[in-house]
Amino acid sequence: MIQGRVLLGVDMTVPTITLNDQTSIPQFGLGVWQVPPAEAEAVVSQGLELGYRHIDTAQMYQNEEGVGAALAAAGLGRDEVYVTTKLNNGFHEAARAKDSLARSLEKLRLDRVDLFLIHWPLPTQYDGDFSATWEALVELREQGLTTSIGVSNFQPDHLDTIVRATGVVPAVNQIEVHPFFTNEAARAATIGHGARVEAWSPLGKGAFADPLIASIANKHGKSPAQVTLRWHLDRGDIIFPKSTHRERLAENLDVFDFALSPDEVDAIATLDQGEQGRTGPNPDVFDWIPA
Ligand SMILES: NC(=O)c1ccc[n+]([C@@H]2O[C@H](COP(=O)([O-])OP(=O)(O)OC[C@H]3O[C@@H](n4cnc5c(N)ncnc54)[C@H](OP(=O)(O)O)[C@@H]3O)[C@@H](O)[C@H]2O)c1
């Protein structure tokens, strides 16, 4: 298990956060959505070389093999890198959820992941029974195939439903959060249950190009992307920005030698555009099941 802080260099350490199941997760990592399968090994290898120690993938991203190849090539101890994958939308029935994790582990070349998430609640599919899927993840954790379990894109009522049905609070809820869409109700509900927020698309769609963020960046001698990432960290959320460019991977990681003031954090939060700022699907109606 990753403990304390992950040492990157003299002044650069990634803090770790203790989850509600008493395990530790690096607060910062590398997301690989939209990293093409053929590039995933190279991108993840670059990230690991630069010091990333937390990789966020998913069955839906179809690049778990590349992630696994990079992990194997890096030769790191299993406890030195944190790996998350997510249940694909077609596998919500308990038996299929379990089979799918077995296949993910083969692709990732691991005997357990650190974190396994229900990717989407799909409240209009499977008779709306995402609690049964959550129970399957509880069993997978008991079997040791994943150290922690969590959910993604769960709205406040979805969280209430699974906790009421099973008594098990997810370790994290991975939801869309960035300055233009602060998603405050889902964020507050997640924290209210004692789970941690993982903020997906932390850079949003061009959020880092905003003039307010640019002026704060100037003040700190940092880039707007770095200030946007720092904003999430200073709010206590877990992030894993994606890039396929080595210089951006390095830039994104270089956010541990400064902090925003509380006023700066609050000012950036005023950029929220509510539902208009949402870039991804609304989890209440998203029902896509891959062929
Ligand atoms: N659970 C879910 O439903 C869900 C949904 C979406 C995302 N996620 C997770 O969250 C991760 C991050 O979200 P995301 O990939 O949507 O978006 P993101 O990390 O907010 O932004 C990625 C975009 O920003 C660009 N970029 C990265 N660093 C930059 C920099 N320093 N300066 C300028 N541009 C930069 C990237 O381009 P280049 O690659 O060309 O550099 C890419 O186009 C995903 O990879 C995935 O792991 C989860």
The ligand as an SDF file (V2000), in Angstrom:
LIG
                    3D

 48 52  0  0  0  0  0  0  0  0999 V2000
  -15.4820    8.3350  -14.9610 N   0  0  0  0  0  0  0  0  0  0  0  0
  -15.7660    8.9510  -16.0910 C   0  0  0  0  0  0  0  0  0  0  0  0
  -16.8800    8.8750  -16.5940 O   0  0  0  0  0  0  0  0  0  0  0  0
  -14.6970    9.7630  -16.7350 C   0  0  0  0  0  0  0  0  0  0  0  0
  -15.0210   10.6220  -17.8010 C   0  0  0  0  0  0  0  0  0  0  0  0
  -13.9960   11.3750  -18.3680 C   0  0  0  0  0  0  0  0  0  0  0  0
  -12.7080   11.2730  -17.8760 C   0  0  0  0  0  0  0  0  0  0  0  0
  -12.4210   10.4080  -16.8590 N   0  0  0  0  0  0  0  0  0  0  0  0
  -11.0510   10.2460  -16.3260 C   0  0  0  0  0  0  0  0  0  0  0  0
  -10.4850   11.5210  -16.0820 O   0  0  0  0  0  0  0  0  0  0  0  0
   -9.2860   11.6380  -16.8310 C   0  0  0  0  0  0  0  0  0  0  0  0
   -9.0250   13.0740  -17.2070 C   0  0  0  0  0  0  0  0  0  0  0  0
  -10.1330   13.6000  -17.9050 O   0  0  0  0  0  0  0  0  0  0  0  0
  -10.0970   13.9880  -19.4700 P   0  0  0  0  0  0  0  0  0  0  0  0
   -9.1010   13.1400  -20.1350 O   0  0  0  0  0  0  0  0  0  0  0  0
  -11.4870   13.9570  -19.9670 O   0  0  0  0  0  0  0  0  0  0  0  0
   -9.7250   15.5040  -19.4980 O   0  0  0  0  0  0  0  0  0  0  0  0
   -8.5890   16.4560  -18.8750 P   0  0  0  0  0  0  0  0  0  0  0  0
   -7.5330   15.6620  -18.2200 O   0  0  0  0  0  0  0  0  0  0  0  0
   -9.3080   17.5040  -18.1140 O   0  0  0  0  0  0  0  0  0  0  0  0
   -8.0400   17.1540  -20.1800 O   0  0  0  0  0  0  0  0  0  0  0  0
   -7.3870   16.4280  -21.1760 C   0  0  0  0  0  0  0  0  0  0  0  0
   -7.2350   17.3600  -22.3780 C   0  0  0  0  0  0  0  0  0  0  0  0
   -6.4180   18.4830  -22.0290 O   0  0  0  0  0  0  0  0  0  0  0  0
   -5.2300   18.4650  -22.8300 C   0  0  0  0  0  0  0  0  0  0  0  0
   -4.1400   18.8280  -21.9140 N   0  0  0  0  0  0  0  0  0  0  0  0
   -3.6030   18.0670  -20.9230 C   0  0  0  0  0  0  0  0  0  0  0  0
   -2.6480   18.7430  -20.2620 N   0  0  0  0  0  0  0  0  0  0  0  0
   -2.5740   19.9740  -20.8390 C   0  0  0  0  0  0  0  0  0  0  0  0
   -1.8040   21.1110  -20.5970 C   0  0  0  0  0  0  0  0  0  0  0  0
   -0.8780   21.1420  -19.6340 N   0  0  0  0  0  0  0  0  0  0  0  0
   -1.9810   22.2060  -21.3900 N   0  0  0  0  0  0  0  0  0  0  0  0
   -2.9120   22.1770  -22.3800 C   0  0  0  0  0  0  0  0  0  0  0  0
   -3.6870   21.1280  -22.6530 N   0  0  0  0  0  0  0  0  0  0  0  0
   -3.5210   20.0140  -21.8780 C   0  0  0  0  0  0  0  0  0  0  0  0
   -5.1080   17.0640  -23.3980 C   0  0  0  0  0  0  0  0  0  0  0  0
   -4.5010   17.0820  -24.6710 O   0  0  0  0  0  0  0  0  0  0  0  0
   -3.2220   16.1770  -25.0890 P   0  0  0  0  0  0  0  0  0  0  0  0
   -3.5040   14.7510  -24.6880 O   0  0  0  0  0  0  0  0  0  0  0  0
   -3.1750   16.3650  -26.5750 O   0  0  0  0  0  0  0  0  0  0  0  0
   -2.0480   16.7690  -24.3790 O   0  0  0  0  0  0  0  0  0  0  0  0
   -6.5710   16.6500  -23.5220 C   0  0  0  0  0  0  0  0  0  0  0  0
   -7.1380   17.1910  -24.7150 O   0  0  0  0  0  0  0  0  0  0  0  0
   -9.5280   10.7020  -18.0250 C   0  0  0  0  0  0  0  0  0  0  0  0
   -8.3490   10.4160  -18.7490 O   0  0  0  0  0  0  0  0  0  0  0  0
  -10.1300    9.5340  -17.3220 C   0  0  0  0  0  0  0  0  0  0  0  0
   -9.1500    8.7890  -16.6470 O   0  0  0  0  0  0  0  0  0  0  0  0
  -13.4030    9.6590  -16.2800 C   0  0  0  0  0  0  0  0  0  0  0  0
  1  2  1  0
  2  3  2  0
  2  4  1  0
  4  5  1  0
  4 48  2  0
  5  6  2  0
  6  7  1  0
  7  8  2  0
  8  9  1  0
  8 48  1  0
  9 10  1  0
  9 46  1  0
 10 11  1  0
 11 12  1  0
 11 44  1  0
 12 13  1  0
 13 14  1  0
 14 15  2  0
 14 16  1  0
 14 17  1  0
 17 18  1  0
 18 19  2  0
 18 20  1  0
 18 21  1  0
 21 22  1  0
 22 23  1  0
 23 24  1  0
 23 42  1  0
 24 25  1  0
 25 26  1  0
 25 36  1  0
 26 27  1  0
 26 35  1  0
 27 28  2  0
 28 29  1  0
 29 30  1  0
 29 35  2  0
 30 31  1  0
 30 32  2  0
 32 33  1  0
 33 34  2  0
 34 35  1  0
 36 37  1  0
 36 42  1  0
 37 38  1  0
 38 39  2  0
 38 40  1  0
 38 41  1  0
 42 43  1  0
 44 45  1  0
 44 46  1  0
 46 47  1  0
M  CHG  2   8   1  16  -1
M  END
$$$$
